[in-house]
Amino acid sequence: MSGPTIRRARTADIRGIRRLVAPLAERRVLVAKDAVTYYEGVQEFRVAEDEDGTIVGCGALHVMWEDLAEIRTLAVATDHLGSGLGGQILEGLVDDARELGVQRLFCLTFETHFFTRHGFEPIEGQAVTADVYAELLRSYDEGVAEFLDLERVKPNTLGNTRMLRTL
Ligand SMILES: CC(=O)SCCNC(=O)CCNC(=O)[C@H](O)C(C)(C)COP(=O)(O)OP(=O)(O)OC[C@H]1O[C@@H](n2cnc3c(N)ncnc32)[C@H](O)[C@@H]1OP(=O)(O)O
């Protein structure tokens, strides 16, 4: 038994990714997004595919600035939790970040123990200079709004911890 394979996502995986994310978005653990947003962001995703072709894990890397990207939409199917899959997907995304030249990874999460084990540390306040903050305000991306901690998205991020890993 070789277990799930981790690979870059294809458009046909989006249905499986959405099936994984839906219950977590309902519990507000992950952000709910429209289907079009997943298709537009397919190149950001890695997935874990079971032997029978089922998508049992996913995660994405969203670049925000020259030195900064966010880990987002990391999820593992309930029946695969605790077998190392989440960690493998995350480290794959870290490799992607290194390849892109990104030096810092942000995440917003309830899973502080998991991310701490992978080198993330909680941060207070902003992780970018005032100049970069002003530039990021021009983004239409909801995740960037959460990174900036804008007032209008605070209800979505309640109880989450802001964490950063330096590569
Ligand atoms: C930035 C964001 O995307 S934030 C959102 C993060 N996602 C969520 O909150 C969604 C719900 N949660 C999940 O889907 C999962 O819990 C994840 C993605 C956070 C972690 O996925 P998992 O596959 O369970 O991770 P993994 O197995 O690598 O590690 C989980 C635990 O299992 C243990 N573990 C790791 N490898 C193994 C293994 N081979 N065998 C047994 N246990 C293991 C680890 O000790 C770890 O414990 P920790 O939580 O204390 O760190």
The ligand as a Tripos MOL2 file, in Angstrom:
@<TRIPOS>MOLECULE
LIG
   51    53     1     0     0
SMALL
NO_CHARGES

@<TRIPOS>ATOM
      1 C1         -3.6660   28.1760    6.4180 C.3       1 LIG1
      2 C2         -4.7880   27.2640    6.4700 C.2       1 LIG1
      3 O1         -5.1620   26.6310    5.4990 O.2       1 LIG1
      4 S1         -5.4990   27.1150    7.9720 S.3       1 LIG1
      5 C3         -6.5890   25.7830    7.8910 C.3       1 LIG1
      6 C4         -5.9450   24.5080    8.2600 C.3       1 LIG1
      7 N1         -6.9100   23.4800    7.9700 N.am      1 LIG1
      8 C5         -7.9230   23.1620    8.7930 C.2       1 LIG1
      9 O2         -8.0420   23.6670    9.9020 O.2       1 LIG1
     10 C6         -8.8960   22.1610    8.2420 C.3       1 LIG1
     11 C7         -9.1530   21.0250    9.2150 C.3       1 LIG1
     12 N2         -7.9130   20.3400    9.5610 N.am      1 LIG1
     13 C8         -7.2810   19.5060    8.6980 C.2       1 LIG1
     14 O3         -7.7110   19.2740    7.5610 O.2       1 LIG1
     15 C9         -6.0260   18.8170    9.2240 C.3       1 LIG1
     16 O4         -6.1360   18.6990   10.6150 O.3       1 LIG1
     17 C10        -4.7090   19.5440    8.8730 C.3       1 LIG1
     18 C11        -4.6350   19.8500    7.3950 C.3       1 LIG1
     19 C12        -4.5410   20.8240    9.6730 C.3       1 LIG1
     20 C13        -3.5720   18.6030    9.2410 C.3       1 LIG1
     21 O5         -3.6940   17.4350    8.4290 O.3       1 LIG1
     22 P1         -3.1570   16.0020    8.8910 P.3       1 LIG1
     23 O6         -3.0190   15.1700    7.6780 O.co2     1 LIG1
     24 O7         -3.9620   15.4720    9.9920 O.co2     1 LIG1
     25 O8         -1.7180   16.4490    9.3800 O.3       1 LIG1
     26 P2         -0.5510   15.5040    9.8750 P.3       1 LIG1
     27 O9         -0.9810   14.0900    9.9170 O.co2     1 LIG1
     28 O10         0.6480   15.8720    9.0890 O.co2     1 LIG1
     29 O11        -0.3400   16.0620   11.3330 O.3       1 LIG1
     30 C14        -1.4240   16.0000   12.2460 C.3       1 LIG1
     31 C15        -1.0210   15.2990   13.5180 C.3       1 LIG1
     32 O12        -0.8190   13.9190   13.2450 O.3       1 LIG1
     33 C16         0.4390   13.5180   13.7560 C.3       1 LIG1
     34 N3          1.1340   12.7620   12.7000 N.ar      1 LIG1
     35 C17         1.9220   13.2480   11.7230 C.ar      1 LIG1
     36 N4          2.4030   12.2620   10.9760 N.ar      1 LIG1
     37 C18         1.8800   11.1280   11.4630 C.ar      1 LIG1
     38 C19         1.9890    9.7770   11.1100 C.ar      1 LIG1
     39 N5          2.7460    9.3810   10.0780 N.pl3     1 LIG1
     40 N6          1.2750    8.8870   11.8320 N.ar      1 LIG1
     41 C20         0.5180    9.2770   12.8680 C.ar      1 LIG1
     42 N7          0.3910   10.5480   13.2520 N.ar      1 LIG1
     43 C21         1.0670   11.4530   12.5760 C.ar      1 LIG1
     44 C22         1.2250   14.7100   14.0640 C.3       1 LIG1
     45 O13         1.8190   14.5360   15.3260 O.3       1 LIG1
     46 C23         0.2420   15.8370   14.0560 C.3       1 LIG1
     47 O14         0.0000   16.2860   15.3380 O.3       1 LIG1
     48 P3         -0.0770   17.8670   15.6350 P.3       1 LIG1
     49 O15        -1.4510   18.3030   15.2450 O.co2     1 LIG1
     50 O16         0.1510   17.8920   17.0720 O.co2     1 LIG1
     51 O17         0.9650   18.5500   14.8270 O.co2     1 LIG1
@<TRIPOS>BOND
     1     1     2 1
     2     2     3 2
     3     2     4 1
     4     4     5 1
     5     5     6 1
     6     6     7 1
     7     7     8 1
     8     8     9 2
     9     8    10 1
    10    10    11 1
    11    11    12 1
    12    12    13 1
    13    13    14 2
    14    13    15 1
    15    15    16 1
    16    15    17 1
    17    17    18 1
    18    17    19 1
    19    17    20 1
    20    20    21 1
    21    21    22 1
    22    22    23 2
    23    22    24 1
    24    22    25 1
    25    25    26 1
    26    26    27 2
    27    26    28 1
    28    26    29 1
    29    29    30 1
    30    30    31 1
    31    31    32 1
    32    31    46 1
    33    32    33 1
    34    33    34 1
    35    33    44 1
    36    34    35 ar
    37    34    43 ar
    38    35    36 ar
    39    36    37 ar
    40    37    38 ar
    41    37    43 ar
    42    38    39 1
    43    38    40 ar
    44    40    41 ar
    45    41    42 ar
    46    42    43 ar
    47    44    45 1
    48    44    46 1
    49    46    47 1
    50    47    48 1
    51    48    49 2
    52    48    50 1
    53    48    51 1
@<TRIPOS>SUBSTRUCTURE
     1 LIG1         1 GROUP 0 **** ****
